[in-house]
Amino acid sequence: MKMTWYGHSAFRIEVGAAKLLIDPFLSGNPSWDKGWEEPAEGVTHVLITHGHNDHLGMRWRS
């Protein structure tokens, strides 16, 4: 298992083939100013613990 913290509530957890983002507050996060592309690479699941903006600060491409 590999766990990466991106500041505030944002984590990436890799377990086997699963790559999870938890509360991906990446855009506008003062602790993470490198964009969302790297943390989102290959993500298979996104977990949002609740709907506050500081837990949803990520724009997804369709």
mmCIF file as gemmi writes it, N, C-alpha and C atoms, coordinates in Angstrom:
data_model
loop_
_atom_site.group_PDB
_atom_site.id
_atom_site.type_symbol
_atom_site.label_atom_id
_atom_site.label_alt_id
_atom_site.label_comp_id
_atom_site.label_asym_id
_atom_site.label_entity_id
_atom_site.label_seq_id
_atom_site.pdbx_PDB_ins_code
_atom_site.Cartn_x
_atom_site.Cartn_y
_atom_site.Cartn_z
_atom_site.occupancy
_atom_site.B_iso_or_equiv
_atom_site.pdbx_formal_charge
_atom_site.auth_seq_id
_atom_site.auth_asym_id
_atom_site.pdbx_PDB_model_num
ATOM 1 N N . MET Axp A 1 ? 0.846 -1.175 0 1 0 ? 1 A 1
ATOM 2 C CA . MET Axp A 1 ? 0 0 0 1 0 ? 1 A 1
ATOM 3 C C . MET Axp A 1 ? 0.889 1.234 0 1 0 ? 1 A 1
ATOM 4 N N . LYS Axp A 2 ? 0.478 2.236 -0.789 1 0 ? 2 A 1
ATOM 5 C CA . LYS Axp A 2 ? 1.175 3.509 -0.824 1 0 ? 2 A 1
ATOM 6 C C . LYS Axp A 2 ? 0.151 4.608 -0.554 1 0 ? 2 A 1
ATOM 7 N N . MET Axp A 3 ? 0.485 5.515 0.364 1 0 ? 3 A 1
ATOM 8 C CA . MET Axp A 3 ? -0.416 6.619 0.699 1 0 ? 3 A 1
ATOM 9 C C . MET Axp A 3 ? 0.339 7.93 0.506 1 0 ? 3 A 1
ATOM 10 N N . THR Axp A 4 ? -0.313 8.89 -0.186 1 0 ? 4 A 1
ATOM 11 C CA . THR Axp A 4 ? 0.269 10.206 -0.417 1 0 ? 4 A 1
ATOM 12 C C . THR Axp A 4 ? -0.709 11.252 0.075 1 0 ? 4 A 1
ATOM 13 N N . TRP Axp A 5 ? -0.203 12.205 0.835 1 0 ? 5 A 1
ATOM 14 C CA . TRP Axp A 5 ? -1.021 13.309 1.35 1 0 ? 5 A 1
ATOM 15 C C . TRP Axp A 5 ? -0.725 14.543 0.525 1 0 ? 5 A 1
ATOM 16 N N . TYR Axp A 6 ? -1.781 15.224 0.047 1 0 ? 6 A 1
ATOM 17 C CA . TYR Axp A 6 ? -1.654 16.432 -0.761 1 0 ? 6 A 1
ATOM 18 C C . TYR Axp A 6 ? -2.058 17.683 -0.007 1 0 ? 6 A 1
ATOM 19 N N . GLY Axp A 7 ? -2.121 17.612 1.284 1 0 ? 7 A 1
ATOM 20 C CA . GLY Axp A 7 ? -2.519 18.752 2.103 1 0 ? 7 A 1
ATOM 21 C C . GLY Axp A 7 ? -3.995 18.72 2.42 1 0 ? 7 A 1
ATOM 22 N N . HIS Axp A 8 ? -4.348 19.342 3.518 1 0 ? 8 A 1
ATOM 23 C CA . HIS Axp A 8 ? -5.722 19.423 4.02 1 0 ? 8 A 1
ATOM 24 C C . HIS Axp A 8 ? -6.33 18.025 4.084 1 0 ? 8 A 1
ATOM 25 N N . SER Axp A 9 ? -7.336 17.763 3.28 1 0 ? 9 A 1
ATOM 26 C CA . SER Axp A 9 ? -8.057 16.494 3.348 1 0 ? 9 A 1
ATOM 27 C C . SER Axp A 9 ? -7.736 15.555 2.195 1 0 ? 9 A 1
ATOM 28 N N . ALA Axp A 10 ? -6.848 15.948 1.305 1 0 ? 10 A 1
ATOM 29 C CA . ALA Axp A 10 ? -6.618 15.205 0.064 1 0 ? 10 A 1
ATOM 30 C C . ALA Axp A 10 ? -5.561 14.114 0.235 1 0 ? 10 A 1
ATOM 31 N N . PHE Axp A 11 ? -5.952 12.884 -0.092 1 0 ? 11 A 1
ATOM 32 C CA . PHE Axp A 11 ? -5.059 11.734 -0.046 1 0 ? 11 A 1
ATOM 33 C C . PHE Axp A 11 ? -5.199 10.913 -1.321 1 0 ? 11 A 1
ATOM 34 N N . ARG Axp A 12 ? -4.132 10.237 -1.686 1 0 ? 12 A 1
ATOM 35 C CA . ARG Axp A 12 ? -4.172 9.217 -2.733 1 0 ? 12 A 1
ATOM 36 C C . ARG Axp A 12 ? -3.679 7.936 -2.095 1 0 ? 12 A 1
ATOM 37 N N . ILE Axp A 13 ? -4.433 6.869 -2.288 1 0 ? 13 A 1
ATOM 38 C CA . ILE Axp A 13 ? -4.057 5.564 -1.745 1 0 ? 13 A 1
ATOM 39 C C . ILE Axp A 13 ? -4.008 4.577 -2.896 1 0 ? 13 A 1
ATOM 40 N N . GLU Axp A 14 ? -2.914 3.842 -2.968 1 0 ? 14 A 1
ATOM 41 C CA . GLU Axp A 14 ? -2.745 2.815 -3.989 1 0 ? 14 A 1
ATOM 42 C C . GLU Axp A 14 ? -2.644 1.465 -3.299 1 0 ? 14 A 1
ATOM 43 N N . VAL Axp A 15 ? -3.55 0.568 -3.657 1 0 ? 15 A 1
ATOM 44 C CA . VAL Axp A 15 ? -3.565 -0.784 -3.11 1 0 ? 15 A 1
ATOM 45 C C . VAL Axp A 15 ? -3.784 -1.725 -4.291 1 0 ? 15 A 1
ATOM 46 N N . GLY Axp A 16 ? -2.771 -2.489 -4.645 1 0 ? 16 A 1
ATOM 47 C CA . GLY Axp A 16 ? -2.872 -3.342 -5.826 1 0 ? 16 A 1
ATOM 48 C C . GLY Axp A 16 ? -3.161 -2.49 -7.054 1 0 ? 16 A 1
ATOM 49 N N . ALA Axp A 17 ? -4.184 -2.878 -7.817 1 0 ? 17 A 1
ATOM 50 C CA . ALA Axp A 17 ? -4.555 -2.138 -9.025 1 0 ? 17 A 1
ATOM 51 C C . ALA Axp A 17 ? -5.443 -0.931 -8.726 1 0 ? 17 A 1
ATOM 52 N N . ALA Axp A 18 ? -5.953 -0.827 -7.5 1 0 ? 18 A 1
ATOM 53 C CA . ALA Axp A 18 ? -6.845 0.28 -7.133 1 0 ? 18 A 1
ATOM 54 C C . ALA Axp A 18 ? -6.035 1.522 -6.778 1 0 ? 18 A 1
ATOM 55 N N . LYS Axp A 19 ? -6.47 2.651 -7.338 1 0 ? 19 A 1
ATOM 56 C CA . LYS Axp A 19 ? -5.849 3.945 -7.041 1 0 ? 19 A 1
ATOM 57 C C . LYS Axp A 19 ? -6.973 4.895 -6.657 1 0 ? 19 A 1
ATOM 58 N N . LEU Axp A 20 ? -7.014 5.268 -5.391 1 0 ? 20 A 1
ATOM 59 C CA . LEU Axp A 20 ? -8.106 6.069 -4.85 1 0 ? 20 A 1
ATOM 60 C C . LEU Axp A 20 ? -7.658 7.485 -4.539 1 0 ? 20 A 1
ATOM 61 N N . LEU Axp A 21 ? -8.533 8.442 -4.835 1 0 ? 21 A 1
ATOM 62 C CA . LEU Axp A 21 ? -8.36 9.802 -4.346 1 0 ? 21 A 1
ATOM 63 C C . LEU Axp A 21 ? -9.431 10.031 -3.304 1 0 ? 21 A 1
ATOM 64 N N . ILE Axp A 22 ? -9.038 10.526 -2.158 1 0 ? 22 A 1
ATOM 65 C CA . ILE Axp A 22 ? -9.983 10.817 -1.088 1 0 ? 22 A 1
ATOM 66 C C . ILE Axp A 22 ? -10.016 12.323 -0.896 1 0 ? 22 A 1
ATOM 67 N N . ASP Axp A 23 ? -11.228 12.892 -0.947 1 0 ? 23 A 1
ATOM 68 C CA . ASP Axp A 23 ? -11.432 14.34 -0.799 1 0 ? 23 A 1
ATOM 69 C C . ASP Axp A 23 ? -10.404 15.142 -1.599 1 0 ? 23 A 1
ATOM 70 N N . PRO Axp A 24 ? -10.467 15.054 -2.937 1 0 ? 24 A 1
ATOM 71 C CA . PRO Axp A 24 ? -9.414 15.625 -3.773 1 0 ? 24 A 1
ATOM 72 C C . PRO Axp A 24 ? -9.442 17.148 -3.884 1 0 ? 24 A 1
ATOM 73 N N . PHE Axp A 25 ? -9.174 17.827 -2.778 1 0 ? 25 A 1
ATOM 74 C CA . PHE Axp A 25 ? -9.05 19.291 -2.755 1 0 ? 25 A 1
ATOM 75 C C . PHE Axp A 25 ? -7.667 19.622 -3.296 1 0 ? 25 A 1
ATOM 76 N N . LEU Axp A 26 ? -7.578 19.768 -4.631 1 0 ? 26 A 1
ATOM 77 C CA . LEU Axp A 26 ? -6.296 19.981 -5.279 1 0 ? 26 A 1
ATOM 78 C C . LEU Axp A 26 ? -6.202 21.35 -5.938 1 0 ? 26 A 1
ATOM 79 N N . SER Axp A 27 ? -7.297 21.836 -6.494 1 0 ? 27 A 1
ATOM 80 C CA . SER Axp A 27 ? -7.307 23.174 -7.082 1 0 ? 27 A 1
ATOM 81 C C . SER Axp A 27 ? -7.628 24.178 -5.987 1 0 ? 27 A 1
ATOM 82 N N . GLY Axp A 28 ? -6.732 25.123 -5.767 1 0 ? 28 A 1
ATOM 83 C CA . GLY Axp A 28 ? -6.938 26.127 -4.727 1 0 ? 28 A 1
ATOM 84 C C . GLY Axp A 28 ? -6.47 25.716 -3.349 1 0 ? 28 A 1
ATOM 85 N N . ASN Axp A 29 ? -5.875 24.546 -3.217 1 0 ? 29 A 1
ATOM 86 C CA . ASN Axp A 29 ? -5.372 24.065 -1.936 1 0 ? 29 A 1
ATOM 87 C C . ASN Axp A 29 ? -4.028 24.754 -1.659 1 0 ? 29 A 1
ATOM 88 N N . PRO Axp A 30 ? -3.919 25.54 -0.584 1 0 ? 30 A 1
ATOM 89 C CA . PRO Axp A 30 ? -2.66 26.239 -0.308 1 0 ? 30 A 1
ATOM 90 C C . PRO Axp A 30 ? -1.491 25.296 0 1 0 ? 30 A 1
ATOM 91 N N . SER Axp A 31 ? -1.768 24.057 0.337 1 0 ? 31 A 1
ATOM 92 C CA . SER Axp A 31 ? -0.699 23.094 0.611 1 0 ? 31 A 1
ATOM 93 C C . SER Axp A 31 ? -0.263 22.332 -0.641 1 0 ? 31 A 1
ATOM 94 N N . TRP Axp A 32 ? -1.005 22.482 -1.746 1 0 ? 32 A 1
ATOM 95 C CA . TRP Axp A 32 ? -0.682 21.767 -2.982 1 0 ? 32 A 1
ATOM 96 C C . TRP Axp A 32 ? -0.899 22.716 -4.146 1 0 ? 32 A 1
ATOM 97 N N . ASP Axp A 33 ? 0.177 23.162 -4.77 1 0 ? 33 A 1
ATOM 98 C CA . ASP Axp A 33 ? 0.054 24.129 -5.86 1 0 ? 33 A 1
ATOM 99 C C . ASP Axp A 33 ? 0.528 23.581 -7.2 1 0 ? 33 A 1
ATOM 100 N N . LYS Axp A 34 ? 0.553 22.268 -7.35 1 0 ? 34 A 1
ATOM 101 C CA . LYS Axp A 34 ? 1.093 21.645 -8.554 1 0 ? 34 A 1
ATOM 102 C C . LYS Axp A 34 ? 0.021 21.127 -9.507 1 0 ? 34 A 1
ATOM 103 N N . GLY Axp A 35 ? -1.246 21.474 -9.294 1 0 ? 35 A 1
ATOM 104 C CA . GLY Axp A 35 ? -2.301 21.016 -10.198 1 0 ? 35 A 1
ATOM 105 C C . GLY Axp A 35 ? -2.861 19.66 -9.817 1 0 ? 35 A 1
ATOM 106 N N . TRP Axp A 36 ? -3.827 19.216 -10.593 1 0 ? 36 A 1
ATOM 107 C CA . TRP Axp A 36 ? -4.521 17.965 -10.279 1 0 ? 36 A 1
ATOM 108 C C . TRP Axp A 36 ? -4.067 16.796 -11.141 1 0 ? 36 A 1
ATOM 109 N N . GLU Axp A 37 ? -3.311 17.054 -12.207 1 0 ? 37 A 1
ATOM 110 C CA . GLU Axp A 37 ? -2.966 16.006 -13.162 1 0 ? 37 A 1
ATOM 111 C C . GLU Axp A 37 ? -2.166 14.861 -12.538 1 0 ? 37 A 1
ATOM 112 N N . GLU Axp A 38 ? -1.144 15.173 -11.778 1 0 ? 38 A 1
ATOM 113 C CA . GLU Axp A 38 ? -0.321 14.122 -11.175 1 0 ? 38 A 1
ATOM 114 C C . GLU Axp A 38 ? -1.112 13.263 -10.188 1 0 ? 38 A 1
ATOM 115 N N . PRO Axp A 39 ? -1.822 13.864 -9.223 1 0 ? 39 A 1
ATOM 116 C CA . PRO Axp A 39 ? -2.584 13.022 -8.291 1 0 ? 39 A 1
ATOM 117 C C . PRO Axp A 39 ? -3.682 12.198 -8.973 1 0 ? 39 A 1
ATOM 118 N N . ALA Axp A 40 ? -4.241 12.697 -10.081 1 0 ? 40 A 1
ATOM 119 C CA . ALA Axp A 40 ? -5.35 12.009 -10.748 1 0 ? 40 A 1
ATOM 120 C C . ALA Axp A 40 ? -4.902 10.931 -11.729 1 0 ? 40 A 1
ATOM 121 N N . GLU Axp A 41 ? -3.62 10.852 -12.011 1 0 ? 41 A 1
ATOM 122 C CA . GLU Axp A 41 ? -3.114 9.889 -12.982 1 0 ? 41 A 1
ATOM 123 C C . GLU Axp A 41 ? -3.503 8.458 -12.615 1 0 ? 41 A 1
ATOM 124 N N . GLY Axp A 42 ? -4.27 7.806 -13.479 1 0 ? 42 A 1
ATOM 125 C CA . GLY Axp A 42 ? -4.637 6.405 -13.293 1 0 ? 42 A 1
ATOM 126 C C . GLY Axp A 42 ? -5.645 6.117 -12.201 1 0 ? 42 A 1
ATOM 127 N N . VAL Axp A 43 ? -6.281 7.129 -11.64 1 0 ? 43 A 1
ATOM 128 C CA . VAL Axp A 43 ? -7.224 6.923 -10.525 1 0 ? 43 A 1
ATOM 129 C C . VAL Axp A 43 ? -8.393 6.037 -10.962 1 0 ? 43 A 1
ATOM 130 N N . THR Axp A 44 ? -8.722 5.075 -10.11 1 0 ? 44 A 1
ATOM 131 C CA . THR Axp A 44 ? -9.834 4.171 -10.381 1 0 ? 44 A 1
ATOM 132 C C . THR Axp A 44 ? -11.07 4.488 -9.544 1 0 ? 44 A 1
ATOM 133 N N . HIS Axp A 45 ? -10.894 5.184 -8.42 1 0 ? 45 A 1
ATOM 134 C CA . HIS Axp A 45 ? -12.001 5.507 -7.52 1 0 ? 45 A 1
ATOM 135 C C . HIS Axp A 45 ? -11.77 6.882 -6.877 1 0 ? 45 A 1
ATOM 136 N N . VAL Axp A 46 ? -12.858 7.592 -6.622 1 0 ? 46 A 1
ATOM 137 C CA . VAL Axp A 46 ? -12.801 8.857 -5.895 1 0 ? 46 A 1
ATOM 138 C C . VAL Axp A 46 ? -13.783 8.758 -4.741 1 0 ? 46 A 1
ATOM 139 N N . LEU Axp A 47 ? -13.324 9.052 -3.539 1 0 ? 47 A 1
ATOM 140 C CA . LEU Axp A 47 ? -14.16 9.029 -2.342 1 0 ? 47 A 1
ATOM 141 C C . LEU Axp A 47 ? -14.295 10.452 -1.824 1 0 ? 47 A 1
ATOM 142 N N . ILE Axp A 48 ? -15.517 10.926 -1.72 1 0 ? 48 A 1
ATOM 143 C CA . ILE Axp A 48 ? -15.813 12.244 -1.168 1 0 ? 48 A 1
ATOM 144 C C . ILE Axp A 48 ? -16.491 12.013 0.177 1 0 ? 48 A 1
ATOM 145 N N . THR Axp A 49 ? -15.878 12.459 1.255 1 0 ? 49 A 1
ATOM 146 C CA . THR Axp A 49 ? -16.448 12.189 2.573 1 0 ? 49 A 1
ATOM 147 C C . THR Axp A 49 ? -17.632 13.085 2.899 1 0 ? 49 A 1
ATOM 148 N N . HIS Axp A 50 ? -17.627 14.313 2.355 1 0 ? 50 A 1
ATOM 149 C CA . HIS Axp A 50 ? -18.788 15.197 2.473 1 0 ? 50 A 1
ATOM 150 C C . HIS Axp A 50 ? -18.639 16.336 1.478 1 0 ? 50 A 1
ATOM 151 N N . GLY Axp A 51 ? -19.695 17.116 1.269 1 0 ? 51 A 1
ATOM 152 C CA . GLY Axp A 51 ? -19.775 18.031 0.151 1 0 ? 51 A 1
ATOM 153 C C . GLY Axp A 51 ? -19.248 19.435 0.33 1 0 ? 51 A 1
ATOM 154 N N . HIS Axp A 52 ? -18.388 19.685 1.269 1 0 ? 52 A 1
ATOM 155 C CA . HIS Axp A 52 ? -17.821 21.03 1.405 1 0 ? 52 A 1
ATOM 156 C C . HIS Axp A 52 ? -16.839 21.307 0.277 1 0 ? 52 A 1
ATOM 157 N N . ASN Axp A 53 ? -16.747 22.575 -0.144 1 0 ? 53 A 1
ATOM 158 C CA . ASN Axp A 53 ? -15.858 22.937 -1.241 1 0 ? 53 A 1
ATOM 159 C C . ASN Axp A 53 ? -14.413 22.559 -0.99 1 0 ? 53 A 1
ATOM 160 N N . ASP Axp A 54 ? -13.978 22.578 0.262 1 0 ? 54 A 1
ATOM 161 C CA . ASP Axp A 54 ? -12.586 22.241 0.546 1 0 ? 54 A 1
ATOM 162 C C . ASP Axp A 54 ? -12.324 20.737 0.509 1 0 ? 54 A 1
ATOM 163 N N . HIS Axp A 55 ? -13.315 19.966 0.116 1 0 ? 55 A 1
ATOM 164 C CA . HIS Axp A 55 ? -13.13 18.536 -0.101 1 0 ? 55 A 1
ATOM 165 C C . HIS Axp A 55 ? -13.392 18.169 -1.557 1 0 ? 55 A 1
ATOM 166 N N . LEU Axp A 56 ? -13.844 19.137 -2.351 1 0 ? 56 A 1
ATOM 167 C CA . LEU Axp A 56 ? -14.217 18.875 -3.745 1 0 ? 56 A 1
ATOM 168 C C . LEU Axp A 56 ? -13.435 19.727 -4.721 1 0 ? 56 A 1
ATOM 169 N N . GLY Axp A 57 ? -12.352 20.343 -4.315 1 0 ? 57 A 1
ATOM 170 C CA . GLY Axp A 57 ? -11.65 21.308 -5.155 1 0 ? 57 A 1
ATOM 171 C C . GLY Axp A 57 ? -10.896 20.698 -6.305 1 0 ? 57 A 1
ATOM 172 N N . MET Axp A 58 ? -11.588 20.022 -7.185 1 0 ? 58 A 1
ATOM 173 C CA . MET Axp A 58 ? -10.935 19.395 -8.325 1 0 ? 58 A 1
ATOM 174 C C . MET Axp A 58 ? -11.858 19.445 -9.525 1 0 ? 58 A 1
ATOM 175 N N . ARG Axp A 59 ? -11.352 19.801 -10.669 1 0 ? 59 A 1
ATOM 176 C CA . ARG Axp A 59 ? -12.144 19.788 -11.897 1 0 ? 59 A 1
ATOM 177 C C . ARG Axp A 59 ? -11.776 18.55 -12.703 1 0 ? 59 A 1
ATOM 178 N N . TRP Axp A 60 ? -12.766 17.782 -13.105 1 0 ? 60 A 1
ATOM 179 C CA . TRP Axp A 60 ? -12.537 16.573 -13.897 1 0 ? 60 A 1
ATOM 180 C C . TRP Axp A 60 ? -12.814 16.871 -15.367 1 0 ? 60 A 1
ATOM 181 N N . ARG Axp A 61 ? -12.018 16.297 -16.228 1 0 ? 61 A 1
ATOM 182 C CA . ARG Axp A 61 ? -12.277 16.373 -17.663 1 0 ? 61 A 1
ATOM 183 C C . ARG Axp A 61 ? -13.205 15.242 -18.034 1 0 ? 61 A 1
ATOM 184 N N . SER Axp A 62 ? -14.121 15.507 -18.953 1 0 ? 62 A 1
ATOM 185 C CA . SER Axp A 62 ? -15.02 14.437 -19.407 1 0 ? 62 A 1
ATOM 186 C C . SER Axp A 62 ? -14.524 13.824 -20.689 1 0 ? 62 A 1
